[in-house]
């Protein structure tokens, strides 16, 4: 299927001439128009656009994705909204199902002879999750590997646009599928989920193939073990230990840069494993090209396979992480896994740079409030977290917010304080007031006074208006995140 601006092509529409009543293609075109606005061009183009509507064996309508990965993403991230929009736009209330191409064909779906050929998802890796995961034949849990943390699994990893490709790559490697890239390197700043992803990969790889040997090391442990082996004249045993691995995983490999003998050993280990068809996975805080202090040969080999970057978690992903963490904490401590929406929004908007900091804030609230965490008000949360919010952080003032907002929207700071109410001024002013409420501890009356002497009810209206708009305006979300990052340096 191909779309342009949410309009379905004639070729696509013709595929539904056999479906009764209003063509399903016409209904889908309206659904696509809304989804494209809500999800943005990147997510829509990568996951929704390559899917096709097809007629099932019983005459029902099926949304068919090229791969299982695409099916899983839609089911996890967009299916509820897709179903709502389909129900709202289809006057005959036809049932819409979701299947991968392999599932659809296995179920005996109508031949696609007259359909437009499904386009592949724009992803370099040939990923697919249509083949079900195989548990160990003896039903046993994988044997623990030193350094792995049991809580870091794919079940507890929350995928989103910022890490979707990395998640797909990790699952592909863990499945022991053929046609893999070697080595694979995941990179991104601290707190972006690299260690979680590597742990999850290791656990799943052991579950899929219990007889294969998985070795997981942090760079620090690699260094200390290698140094000890040299001192004890046990380097041959050290080499045999690593080169006997079917899958070698090294976390934070950038720490090895500049340590000549260790780099040399890692280079030869990597070369031997790759030549022997073994799999190697690394993580680092930056791409290989930026590791200028690392040996050129090793840097080149790190770049030779698949280099996969993790981006900062967007707001939707941060909210998903909070929900997953809240569920986990509720199971551990026996309280209701709910929090006030304004509290969740505050946490997602306040801790934007690191997933660890976001989870740490929720841990702090859980430890302080216990079973009462679901009843905490926004003021109480801010009071509990105030020492953490201020520790080692640049202090942001309302003046800073006004300057950054006016620069971002290409206007004068005085416009935000003026009486002008046209939308080009009013919306940035409301955004600045919302930022002031989120990023400072000023009261509503104080914020109002600093925006031209406005009443606190005006500020409250602005905050609520921005909160409402964020649910339907991805561009506004992006503006607020950009300004926030600029303010925090």
N, C-alpha and C positions, 0 to 999 in steps of 0.2 A: 504494500500500500504506500502511496505517496500522497502527501498533503502539502498545501501551500496556503499559509494563513488560515488553516482550519478548514479549507474547502477541499472536498474529496474529488479526485480526477474522474473523468467520464469512464475511463477503463475500469476504475474501482467500482463505480456505481453500477456498471453493466453486470458485474458479477452477482448482483442481487436481484436480477429480474425474476428469478424463480421464487423469491420470498414474498409471501402475500402481503396485502395492505400497503402501507407506505414503505418504500424501499428502505431496508436497514441502513444502506449507505447514506441516505439523507439524514436519518436519525444520528448516525455516527458522526457525520460532518458537524452537526451542531454540538455534539458532545466534545469533539476534538477542538472546536473553536474555544470552548470554555477551558478545557484542560491546558491548552497551549498558553492561555493568559495566566492561569493559576500556577502551572509548573515551571514556566519559563521555556525559552527555546531549547536550551541545552538538555534538560531532563526530558522534555517532550520529544525532541528529535532523536534522542538516544534510545528511549524505551517504548514510547507509545507509537510514534510514527511508523516504525518498521512492522508493527503488528497488522494483521488482516482480519476482516470479518469474513466468516465462512458459514455455510449452512451445514448443520450437523445431520446425523443420520435420521433423527426423528423430526427434522424440520426446524429445530431450534437454532438460535443464532449463537455462534461461538467466536470469541476474539482469540485468534491464533497468533502466538508469538514465535519468532524464529528459533529461540532457544529456551531451555529451562531457566536459565539465569534471568532472562527478560520476564518470563512468566512470574518468577518469584518476586522480582522487584515490583512489578505492577500489583501483585496480590498484597505485598507488604506495605507499599507506599502509596498506592493510588486506587486500589480496587473498590474501596468503600465509596470514594468520590465518583469513580466511573459508574458504579451501580446506581448511585443517586441520580446522576445526570441522565443515564439511560432511561430510568424509570420516569423521570420528569419529562423527557422528550419523546418517548414512544407511546402514542395514544392507545396502542393495542396491548400494551403491557407484556410484550414478548420477553421470555427469559433470556438473559445474556450469560453465557458461560465463558470461562477462561481456560485455555489449554496451550501447551507448547505444541509445536508442529508434530513432533514424534507422538505425543499423546493423542492428538487429533487423528493422525493417520492410523494409529493402532486401534482407535475406537471405530474405524470404518467411516470416517467423515466423507462428505461428498467430494469427488475428484476436483482438483483445482485446475482442470484443463482450460477453463475459460477465465480463470482468475489471473490477476496480475501477480507475478512472482514476488514472494515476500523478500524484502531487502534485508541483508544481514545487519545486525546491530553494529554501529560504528565503534568496534572494539578490536584491537589488534589480536588479542588472545582468542583462540577458538574455543571459548568456554561453553560448557553445557552441563546441566544438572539433571538431564532426563534419565540417566542411569541411576537407580536408587543406590544410596550408600550401603555398603556391605559391612555388617558388624563382624567382629571376630567370630570364627566358627565355633569356638568354645564358650562364647558368651561372656568371656572374662573382660574385666576392665583393663585398659592398657597399663603396662607396668610403668611406674613413675620414673621420670628422668630428672636427674638433679638439676635444679634451677627452674623447672617448670612450675607454674602456679595453677592449681586446679580451677580457680575461678575464671581464668582467662580461656574461654572456649568460644567456638563460633555461635553457640546458643546465647552467650552473654554479650557478643559483639553486635553493636547496633550499626547497620550499614546506612549510608545516605549518599547524596551526590558527591560529597567531599572525599569519600573513601570507597565508593562502589566498585571502581575498577580494581583497586588493591584487594578488596574483599574477594572479588571474582578470581583474581590471580592466585590468591592464597588457597582458595578452595580447589582450584585446578591442580596446583602443586600437591596438595594434600591427598588428592584422589589417585595419585600415581599414574595419571593418564599419559599416554604417549604424546609426542609432539610438543613437549614442554620446552620452555626457554631455560637456559642454564648459563651462568647463575641468574638468580632473581634478586634484585636489591630494592627494598622499600625504604624510602627516605622522607623525612619531614621533621620539623622541630619537636622538642620534647612535649609530651602530653597529647600527641595526635593519634595514639593508638597503635604504634608500631609493635611494641612489646606484646600487647594483647593479641595482635594479629599473628605474630610469630609463635606464641604459645598455643593459640588455637590451631594453627597449622600443624604443629608438632603433635598435639593430642589427636587430631583427626587422622593424620598420617599413620600413627600407631594403631588407631582403631581400624582403619581400612586394611592395613597389612601388618598384623601382629608379628609376623616372622621377620620383617625387615628391621634394620637397625637405624634408629634415629638418635643423633647426637645434637644436643642443644647446649650452647655455651654463650655466656656474655663475653664481650671482648676482654673485660678485666680478668675473667677466669681463664681465658685462652692465654693471656700474657703471663699470669702467675703460674699456671701449669707448665707452660713452656720454659720459663725461667727455672722452675724447680727441676724440670727434666734435664736441663743443661747442667745445673749444679750437681745433680745426682748421676750424671752420665747415663741418662735413660732416654735420650732423644729418639732412639730407634723405637722404643715402646710407645712414646708419644705419637710418633708418626703413624705407627700401625693402628693406634687407637682411633685417630681421626680418619685415616684413609680407608679404614674398614667400614665406615658409615655408608649406608644407602642414602641417607639424607643428613647433611650437615647444616646446622642453623647457627649463625653467629650474630648476636644482637649488639648494636652500637659499634660496628666495625671501625668507625672513624677514630676510636681511641687507639687503634694500633698504628695510625699514621705517625711517622717520625721515629718509630722504634725499628731500626734497620733490620736486626736479626729476626725479629718477630714478623716483620713484613715479608722477609725472604721466605720464612717457613710457611706463612699463609699462602704466598704466591705459589710455591711448589705443591702445597696441599690442594689448593684450588685447581691447579692445572691437572694434577693426577686424578682427582675426582671427576672432573668434567670429561677428560679423555676416556675414563672408564665407564662413562654413562651414569655416574652417581649424581645426585641432585644437591645443589648448594643454594642456600638462601641467606641473605644478609639484611641487616637494617643499619641505617646511619642517619645522622641529623641533617645531611645535605647530599646533593647529587655528587657522583664521582668527579665530575668536572670541577667542582668547587673544593675538592680535597687536595689543594695544591701542595701540602706538605707530605702527601703520600707518595710512595715510590711509583714512578710513571708506569712501569709494567703492571703492577698490581691494580693501579687505577684504571688502566686500559682493560684489564680482564674483568673488573667489576662492571664496566660499561658494556661489555660484549654480549650480555644476555638480555635481560629485560629490566629496565630501570623504571620504577613505579613510584610516583610521588603521592603523598597524602596531603590534602589541603585542609585548612582550618574548617572545623565543623560549622555548618550554617545553623541558623536558628532552629529549623525544623529538626535537624539531627540532634542538637543540644537538648531539645524538649524530649526527643525519643530516648536519649541517654538518661535523662532524669527519670522518665517513666520506668525504664528498665531497672535502674538503680533503686528506685523507690519500691518496686515489686520485690527486689532481692532483700532489701532491708526489712520489709514488712514480714517476709517469711522467717527471717532470722530472729526478729524481736517481737513478733506477734501483734503488730498494730495495723490499722487500715492503710492500704497503699494509696492514700489520696492526700493532696495538698490543695490549698486554695489556688485557683487559676492565676491570680495576681502574684502570688508567691513564686509559682513555677516560672511565670514570665519574667519576673525580676531576676531569678537565678540564671535563666537562659540568656538574658540580656546583659547581665553583670559579669559573668565568667565566660568570656568569648575566646580567650587565647589558649586555654588548656583544658582538656577533658578531665585531667587529674584534679585541677583546681575546682572544677564544677562538681565532681563527685565528692571531693573533700568538704565543700560547703554543705552538701546534703548530709554527709556523715556527721558534721558538727551539729547541725540542727537536730538530727536524730538522737545524738548522744545527749544534747541539752534538754530536748523536749520529750523524748521517749514516745509513749503512746499519744501524747498531745501534739505530735508534729503535724497532724492533719488539721488541727485547729489554729495553728499559728497565723497571726495576721502579718501583713507586710511590714508594719512598724516594728513588731516583735522580732521578725526575721532580720531586719536591718540592724536592730539593736544587738542581737546575738552575734551577727557577722561583722559588726563595725570594726573590731580590732583586726580582723583578717582583711577587711577591705582597705584599711589604711596602711597596713604593714608594707613598708618598702615600695609604696606606690606613689606616683605623681599625683599631687592634689589638683583636682579639676574644679575650676570656679565657673560660675554662671557666665561671667564675661568670656572665659575661654570657649564655652559652649556657643555663645552668641557669635563670636568671631568665626569659629569653625563652621557653623551652620550657614552663616551668610556667605562665606567663601565657597562652600560646597554648592550652594544654589546660585552663585553669581549675583549677589545683591549686596547692599550696604547694611552694616550692622544697625544703623539708625532705622532702617525699614522695619526691623523686628520690634522696635520700640514704638513705632508710629501708630496712628489710629487707622491706617489704611486696612481695608478688609477684603480687598480682591484676593482671589484664590492664590495667585502667584506670591502673595505676601503672607496670607493667613496660614497656608499649609506649612511652610517652613517655620513660621512662628510657633505653631502647634508642635511641630517636631522638636524645636529647641526647648520648649517647655517640658515635653515628655523626657528629653534627655536630661534636663536639669533635675527632674524628679528621680530619674534612674541613677544618675552619676554623682549627685551631691546629697547631702543630708539636710538641705534647706527645706523649710516648711512651705506649704502651698501659698500662704499669704506672703512670705518672703520672696518666693519666686515671682509672684504676681507683681510686687512692688518693683522688682528689677526688670520687668518687661513693661515699662511705661506706666507703672502705677495701677495695674489691673487688679481686679478683685480675685480672691482665691477660688471662687466658683468658676471663673473664666479658665484658670489653670486646670482645675479639675475636669472641666469639659474638654479641654485640649488633650489631656492625658487619656481620657476615656475614648475620645475620637480617634486618636492615633492607635490605641490598642485595637479598636474595632476595624480600622482600615488595614492593619497589618495582616489580618486573617485573609484578605482578598487582594492585596497589592504587593507582589514580590519586589517591585521596584522600590517601594517605600522601605521595605525591610533592608534592601541592599544599601540605600542611602543612609539609614540609621547605623548600620554596621560599619560603613565606611567612615562616617563622622566619628563614631565611637573609637575605632582603631586609631584614627588620627589624633584624637584627644589623649589617648593613653600612650602615644608615642611608639 
